[in-house]
Amino acid sequence: MEGFTLWINAENIEVVHSYLFGGVKFLDLLVLLMAVDIVTGIMRAIKEKRLRSRKAMYGYARKVGVFALIIVANIVDTVLGLSGLVAFGTVMFYILNEILSIVENLSQIGMKIPAVITDKLHVLQEENKESAAVPIVTENVNIITEEKN
């Protein structure tokens, strides 16, 4: 491979970014919050003396999965012509999820969190638990058969 050079410039990266993610807003904020979440998660694991590389790698893989899901949401937007609605909603969901995780990590480390934030986040957590735990109601149908004599 003599003379092989790889030219990566900002323009090429921007083209790939536009193709995969479209015009999704707040993607840079999501990346920043994910980095902060990783740092606070490591700090929490060190404090609780349960820092495990396998668990950390699983967490990193999940974060990569988030971007894969955003790409899928962008594809859905493009196919259905929704002007980025699905992708934007997906990004906002994960931004809120990262904020919740950061606040939780900081509180477990021992940092005091203002009551205004904890109250709002507690409400969000409860709503999330309720929506995730919505039971699927199935009707129990009893079939009555008549015996003919």
FIKOLZA-1660 file (N, C-alpha, C; in steps of 0.1 Angstrom, whole numbers, plus 5000, padded with zeros to 4 digits):
% residues 149
   i   px   py   pz ch aa at
   1 5008 4988 5000  A  M  N
   1 5000 5000 5000  A  M CA
   1 5009 5012 5000  A  M  C
   2 5018 5013 4992  A  E  N
   2 5027 5025 4991  A  E CA
   2 5019 5036 4984  A  E  C
   3 5021 5048 4990  A  G  N
   3 5015 5059 4984  A  G CA
   3 5001 5061 4987  A  G  C
   4 4995 5052 4996  A  F  N
   4 4981 5053 4999  A  F CA
   4 4979 5064 5009  A  F  C
   5 4971 5074 5006  A  T  N
   5 4967 5084 5016  A  T CA
   5 4952 5085 5017  A  T  C
   6 4948 5088 5029  A  L  N
   6 4934 5089 5031  A  L CA
   6 4931 5104 5034  A  L  C
   7 4923 5110 5026  A  W  N
   7 4920 5124 5028  A  W CA
   7 4906 5125 5034  A  W  C
   8 4905 5129 5046  A  I  N
   8 4892 5132 5052  A  I CA
   8 4892 5147 5056  A  I  C
   9 4883 5154 5050  A  N  N
   9 4881 5168 5053  A  N CA
   9 4867 5170 5059  A  N  C
  10 4866 5182 5064  A  A  N
  10 4853 5186 5070  A  A CA
  10 4841 5185 5060  A  A  C
  11 4844 5188 5047  A  E  N
  11 4833 5187 5038  A  E CA
  11 4828 5173 5036  A  E  C
  12 4837 5163 5035  A  N  N
  12 4833 5149 5034  A  N CA
  12 4825 5145 5047  A  N  C
  13 4830 5149 5058  A  I  N
  13 4823 5145 5071  A  I CA
  13 4809 5151 5071  A  I  C
  14 4808 5164 5066  A  E  N
  14 4795 5170 5066  A  E CA
  14 4785 5163 5056  A  E  C
  15 4790 5159 5045  A  V  N
  15 4781 5152 5036  A  V CA
  15 4776 5139 5042  A  V  C
  16 4785 5131 5048  A  V  N
  16 4780 5119 5055  A  V CA
  16 4770 5122 5066  A  V  C
  17 4773 5132 5074  A  H  N
  17 4764 5136 5085  A  H CA
  17 4751 5140 5079  A  H  C
  18 4750 5148 5068  A  S  N
  18 4738 5152 5062  A  S CA
  18 4730 5140 5057  A  S  C
  19 4737 5131 5051  A  Y  N
  19 4731 5119 5045  A  Y CA
  19 4725 5110 5056  A  Y  C
  20 4732 5108 5066  A  L  N
  20 4727 5099 5077  A  L CA
  20 4717 5105 5086  A  L  C
  21 4719 5117 5090  A  F  N
  21 4711 5123 5100  A  F CA
  21 4702 5134 5095  A  F  C
  22 4703 5138 5082  A  G  N
  22 4695 5148 5077  A  G CA
  22 4697 5161 5084  A  G  C
  23 4687 5169 5086  A  G  N
  23 4689 5182 5093  A  G CA
  23 4684 5181 5107  A  G  C
  24 4687 5170 5114  A  V  N
  24 4682 5168 5127  A  V CA
  24 4689 5179 5136  A  V  C
  25 4680 5186 5144  A  K  N
  25 4685 5196 5153  A  K CA
  25 4689 5190 5166  A  K  C
  26 4698 5197 5173  A  F  N
  26 4702 5193 5186  A  F CA
  26 4710 5180 5187  A  F  C
  27 4715 5175 5176  A  L  N
  27 4723 5163 5176  A  L CA
  27 4736 5166 5183  A  L  C
  28 4742 5178 5182  A  D  N
  28 4754 5181 5188  A  D CA
  28 4752 5182 5204  A  D  C
  29 4741 5187 5208  A  L  N
  29 4738 5187 5222  A  L CA
  29 4737 5173 5228  A  L  C
  30 4731 5164 5220  A  L  N
  30 4730 5150 5224  A  L CA
  30 4743 5144 5226  A  L  C
  31 4752 5147 5217  A  V  N
  31 4766 5141 5218  A  V CA
  31 4773 5147 5230  A  V  C
  32 4771 5160 5233  A  L  N
  32 4777 5166 5245  A  L CA
  32 4772 5159 5258  A  L  C
  33 4758 5158 5258  A  L  N
  33 4752 5152 5270  A  L CA
  33 4756 5138 5272  A  L  C
  34 4758 5130 5261  A  M  N
  34 4763 5116 5262  A  M CA
  34 4777 5116 5268  A  M  C
  35 4785 5125 5264  A  A  N
  35 4799 5126 5269  A  A CA
  35 4799 5129 5284  A  A  C
  36 4790 5138 5288  A  V  N
  36 4789 5142 5302  A  V CA
  36 4783 5130 5310  A  V  C
  37 4774 5123 5305  A  D  N
  37 4768 5112 5311  A  D CA
  37 4778 5101 5313  A  D  C
  38 4787 5099 5303  A  I  N
  38 4797 5088 5305  A  I CA
  38 4806 5092 5316  A  I  C
  39 4811 5105 5317  A  V  N
  39 4820 5109 5327  A  V CA
  39 4813 5108 5341  A  V  C
  40 4801 5113 5342  A  T  N
  40 4794 5112 5355  A  T CA
  40 4791 5097 5359  A  T  C
  41 4788 5089 5349  A  G  N
  41 4786 5075 5352  A  G CA
  41 4799 5068 5357  A  G  C
  42 4810 5071 5351  A  I  N
  42 4823 5066 5356  A  I CA
  42 4826 5071 5370  A  I  C
  43 4823 5084 5373  A  M  N
  43 4825 5089 5386  A  M CA
  43 4817 5082 5396  A  M  C
  44 4804 5079 5393  A  R  N
  44 4795 5072 5402  A  R CA
  44 4800 5058 5404  A  R  C
  45 4804 5051 5393  A  A  N
  45 4809 5037 5395  A  A CA
  45 4822 5037 5404  A  A  C
  46 4830 5047 5402  A  I  N
  46 4842 5047 5411  A  I CA
  46 4839 5049 5425  A  I  C
  47 4829 5058 5428  A  K  N
  47 4825 5061 5441  A  K CA
  47 4819 5049 5448  A  K  C
  48 4811 5042 5440  A  E  N
  48 4804 5030 5445  A  E CA
  48 4812 5017 5444  A  E  C
  49 4825 5019 5440  A  K  N
  49 4834 5008 5438  A  K CA
  49 4828 4996 5430  A  K  C
  50 4822 5000 5419  A  R  N
  50 4817 4989 5410  A  R CA
  50 4820 4993 5395  A  R  C
  51 4832 4998 5393  A  L  N
  51 4836 5001 5379  A  L CA
  51 4840 4988 5372  A  L  C
  52 4832 4985 5362  A  R  N
  52 4834 4973 5354  A  R CA
  52 4835 4976 5339  A  R  C
  53 4845 4971 5333  A  S  N
  53 4847 4975 5319  A  S CA
  53 4836 4969 5310  A  S  C
  54 4832 4957 5313  A  R  N
  54 4821 4950 5305  A  R CA
  54 4809 4958 5306  A  R  C
  55 4805 4963 5318  A  K  N
  55 4793 4971 5319  A  K CA
  55 4794 4984 5312  A  K  C
  56 4806 4990 5312  A  A  N
  56 4809 5003 5306  A  A CA
  56 4808 5001 5290  A  A  C
  57 4813 4990 5285  A  M  N
  57 4813 4988 5271  A  M CA
  57 4798 4985 5266  A  M  C
  58 4790 4979 5275  A  Y  N
  58 4776 4977 5271  A  Y CA
  58 4769 4991 5271  A  Y  C
  59 4773 5000 5280  A  G  N
  59 4767 5013 5280  A  G CA
  59 4771 5021 5267  A  G  C
  60 4784 5020 5263  A  Y  N
  60 4788 5027 5251  A  Y CA
  60 4781 5021 5239  A  Y  C
  61 4779 5008 5239  A  A  N
  61 4773 5002 5227  A  A CA
  61 4758 5007 5226  A  A  C
  62 4752 5009 5238  A  R  N
  62 4738 5014 5238  A  R CA
  62 4738 5028 5232  A  R  C
  63 4748 5036 5236  A  K  N
  63 4748 5050 5230  A  K CA
  63 4750 5050 5215  A  K  C
  64 4758 5041 5210  A  V  N
  64 4760 5039 5196  A  V CA
  64 4746 5035 5190  A  V  C
  65 4739 5026 5197  A  G  N
  65 4726 5022 5192  A  G CA
  65 4716 5034 5191  A  G  C
  66 4718 5044 5200  A  V  N
  66 4709 5055 5199  A  V CA
  66 4711 5062 5186  A  V  C
  67 4723 5064 5182  A  F  N
  67 4726 5070 5169  A  F CA
  67 4720 5062 5157  A  F  C
  68 4721 5049 5158  A  A  N
  68 4715 5040 5148  A  A CA
  68 4700 5042 5147  A  A  C
  69 4694 5044 5159  A  L  N
  69 4679 5046 5159  A  L CA
  69 4676 5060 5153  A  L  C
  70 4684 5070 5156  A  I  N
  70 4682 5083 5150  A  I CA
  70 4683 5082 5135  A  I  C
  71 4693 5074 5130  A  I  N
  71 4694 5073 5115  A  I CA
  71 4681 5066 5110  A  I  C
  72 4676 5056 5117  A  V  N
  72 4664 5050 5112  A  V CA
  72 4652 5060 5113  A  V  C
  73 4651 5068 5123  A  A  N
  73 4641 5078 5124  A  A CA
  73 4642 5088 5112  A  A  C
  74 4654 5091 5109  A  N  N
  74 4656 5100 5097  A  N CA
  74 4651 5094 5084  A  N  C
  75 4654 5081 5083  A  I  N
  75 4649 5074 5071  A  I CA
  75 4634 5074 5070  A  I  C
  76 4628 5071 5082  A  V  N
  76 4613 5071 5083  A  V CA
  76 4608 5085 5079  A  V  C
  77 4614 5095 5084  A  D  N
  77 4610 5109 5080  A  D CA
  77 4611 5111 5065  A  D  C
  78 4622 5107 5060  A  T  N
  78 4624 5109 5045  A  T CA
  78 4614 5102 5037  A  T  C
  79 4611 5089 5041  A  V  N
  79 4602 5081 5033  A  V CA
  79 4588 5086 5034  A  V  C
  80 4584 5090 5046  A  L  N
  80 4570 5095 5048  A  L CA
  80 4568 5110 5046  A  L  C
  81 4579 5117 5043  A  G  N
  81 4579 5131 5041  A  G CA
  81 4574 5139 5053  A  G  C
  82 4579 5136 5065  A  L  N
  82 4574 5142 5077  A  L CA
  82 4583 5154 5081  A  L  C
  83 4592 5158 5073  A  S  N
  83 4600 5170 5075  A  S CA
  83 4608 5169 5088  A  S  C
  84 4613 5158 5092  A  G  N
  84 4622 5156 5104  A  G CA
  84 4615 5155 5117  A  G  C
  85 4602 5153 5117  A  L  N
  85 4594 5152 5129  A  L CA
  85 4598 5140 5138  A  L  C
  86 4599 5129 5132  A  V  N
  86 4602 5116 5139  A  V CA
  86 4616 5117 5144  A  V  C
  87 4626 5121 5136  A  A  N
  87 4640 5122 5140  A  A CA
  87 4641 5132 5152  A  A  C
  88 4635 5144 5150  A  F  N
  88 4636 5154 5161  A  F CA
  88 4630 5149 5174  A  F  C
  89 4619 5142 5173  A  G  N
  89 4613 5137 5185  A  G CA
  89 4622 5126 5192  A  G  C
  90 4628 5118 5183  A  T  N
  90 4637 5108 5189  A  T CA
  90 4649 5115 5196  A  T  C
  91 4655 5125 5189  A  V  N
  91 4666 5132 5196  A  V CA
  91 4662 5138 5209  A  V  C
  92 4650 5145 5209  A  M  N
  92 4646 5151 5221  A  M CA
  92 4644 5141 5232  A  M  C
  93 4638 5129 5229  A  F  N
  93 4636 5119 5239  A  F CA
  93 4649 5115 5245  A  F  C
  94 4660 5113 5237  A  Y  N
  94 4672 5109 5242  A  Y CA
  94 4680 5120 5249  A  Y  C
  95 4678 5132 5245  A  I  N
  95 4683 5144 5253  A  I CA
  95 4678 5144 5267  A  I  C
  96 4665 5143 5268  A  L  N
  96 4658 5142 5281  A  L CA
  96 4663 5130 5290  A  L  C
  97 4665 5119 5283  A  N  N
  97 4670 5107 5290  A  N CA
  97 4684 5109 5295  A  N  C
  98 4692 5115 5287  A  E  N
  98 4706 5118 5291  A  E CA
  98 4706 5128 5303  A  E  C
  99 4698 5138 5303  A  I  N
  99 4697 5148 5314  A  I CA
  99 4693 5141 5326  A  I  C
 100 4683 5132 5325  A  L  N
 100 4678 5125 5337  A  L CA
 100 4690 5116 5343  A  L  C
 101 4697 5109 5334  A  S  N
 101 4708 5101 5338  A  S CA
 101 4719 5109 5345  A  S  C
 102 4722 5121 5339  A  I  N
 102 4733 5129 5345  A  I CA
 102 4729 5134 5359  A  I  C
 103 4717 5138 5361  A  V  N
 103 4712 5143 5374  A  V CA
 103 4712 5131 5384  A  V  C
 104 4708 5120 5379  A  E  N
 104 4708 5108 5388  A  E CA
 104 4722 5104 5392  A  E  C
 105 4731 5104 5383  A  N  N
 105 4745 5101 5386  A  N CA
 105 4751 5112 5396  A  N  C
 106 4748 5124 5394  A  L  N
 106 4753 5135 5402  A  L CA
 106 4747 5134 5416  A  L  C
 107 4735 5130 5417  A  S  N
 107 4729 5129 5431  A  S CA
 107 4734 5117 5438  A  S  C
 108 4737 5106 5431  A  Q  N
 108 4743 5094 5437  A  Q CA
 108 4758 5097 5442  A  Q  C
 109 4765 5106 5435  A  I  N
 109 4778 5109 5439  A  I CA
 109 4778 5117 5452  A  I  C
 110 4767 5125 5454  A  G  N
 110 4766 5132 5466  A  G CA
 110 4764 5147 5464  A  G  C
 111 4762 5151 5451  A  M  N
 111 4760 5165 5448  A  M CA
 111 4745 5168 5451  A  M  C
 112 4743 5180 5457  A  K  N
 112 4730 5184 5460  A  K CA
 112 4723 5189 5447  A  K  C
 113 4711 5185 5445  A  I  N
 113 4704 5189 5433  A  I CA
 113 4692 5198 5437  A  I  C
 114 4690 5209 5431  A  P  N
 114 4679 5218 5435  A  P CA
 114 4666 5211 5434  A  P  C
 115 4657 5214 5444  A  A  N
 115 4644 5208 5444  A  A CA
 115 4636 5210 5432  A  A  C
 116 4637 5221 5425  A  V  N
 116 4630 5224 5413  A  V CA
 116 4633 5213 5403  A  V  C
 117 4645 5209 5401  A  I  N
 117 4649 5199 5392  A  I CA
 117 4645 5186 5396  A  I  C
 118 4647 5182 5408  A  T  N
 118 4643 5169 5413  A  T CA
 118 4628 5166 5412  A  T  C
 119 4621 5176 5415  A  D  N
 119 4606 5175 5415  A  D CA
 119 4601 5172 5400  A  D  C
 120 4607 5180 5391  A  K  N
 120 4603 5178 5377  A  K CA
 120 4608 5165 5372  A  K  C
 121 4620 5161 5375  A  L  N
 121 4625 5148 5371  A  L CA
 121 4618 5136 5377  A  L  C
 122 4613 5138 5390  A  H  N
 122 4606 5127 5396  A  H CA
 122 4592 5125 5389  A  H  C
 123 4586 5136 5385  A  V  N
 123 4573 5135 5377  A  V CA
 123 4576 5128 5364  A  V  C
 124 4587 5132 5357  A  L  N
 124 4590 5125 5345  A  L CA
 124 4593 5110 5346  A  L  C
 125 4600 5107 5357  A  Q  N
 125 4603 5093 5360  A  Q CA
 125 4590 5085 5362  A  Q  C
 126 4581 5091 5370  A  E  N
 126 4568 5084 5373  A  E CA
 126 4560 5082 5361  A  E  C
 127 4560 5093 5352  A  E  N
 127 4552 5091 5340  A  E CA
 127 4558 5081 5331  A  E  C
 128 4571 5080 5331  A  N  N
 128 4578 5070 5322  A  N CA
 128 4575 5056 5327  A  N  C
 129 4575 5054 5341  A  K  N
 129 4572 5041 5346  A  K CA
 129 4558 5037 5343  A  K  C
 130 4549 5047 5344  A  E  N
 130 4535 5044 5342  A  E CA
 130 4532 5040 5327  A  E  C
 131 4539 5048 5318  A  S  N
 131 4537 5045 5304  A  S CA
 131 4543 5032 5300  A  S  C
 132 4554 5028 5307  A  A  N
 132 4561 5016 5303  A  A CA
 132 4554 5004 5309  A  A  C
 133 4547 5006 5320  A  A  N
 133 4540 4995 5327  A  A CA
 133 4525 4995 5324  A  A  C
 134 4521 5000 5313  A  V  N
 134 4507 5000 5309  A  V CA
 134 4503 4985 5306  A  V  C
 135 4494 4980 5314  A  P  N
 135 4491 4966 5311  A  P CA
 135 4483 4964 5298  A  P  C
 136 4485 4953 5292  A  I  N
 136 4478 4950 5280  A  I CA
 136 4465 4943 5284  A  I  C
 137 4454 4949 5282  A  V  N
 137 4441 4944 5287  A  V CA
 137 4436 4934 5276  A  V  C
 138 4434 4922 5280  A  T  N
 138 4427 4912 5271  A  T CA
 138 4415 4908 5278  A  T  C
 139 4405 4907 5271  A  E  N
 139 4392 4903 5276  A  E CA
 139 4391 4888 5277  A  E  C
 140 4387 4883 5288  A  N  N
 140 4385 4869 5290  A  N CA
 140 4371 4865 5285  A  N  C
 141 4370 4858 5274  A  V  N
 141 4358 4855 5268  A  V CA
 141 4354 4841 5272  A  V  C
 142 4343 4839 5278  A  N  N
 142 4338 4826 5282  A  N CA
 142 4328 4821 5271  A  N  C
 143 4331 4810 5265  A  I  N
 143 4322 4805 5255  A  I CA
 143 4313 4795 5262  A  I  C
 144 4300 4798 5260  A  I  N
 144 4290 4789 5267  A  I CA
 144 4284 4780 5256  A  I  C
 145 4285 4768 5258  A  T  N
 145 4278 4759 5248  A  T CA
 145 4266 4752 5255  A  T  C
 146 4256 4751 5247  A  E  N
 146 4244 4745 5252  A  E CA
 146 4244 4731 5248  A  E  C
 147 4240 4723 5258  A  E  N
 147 4239 4708 5255  A  E CA
 147 4225 4706 5250  A  E  C
 148 4223 4699 5239  A  K  N
 148 4210 4695 5235  A  K CA
 148 4207 4681 5239  A  K  C
 149 4195 4679 5244  A  N  N
 149 4191 4666 5249  A  N CA
 149 4185 4658 5238  A  N  C
% end
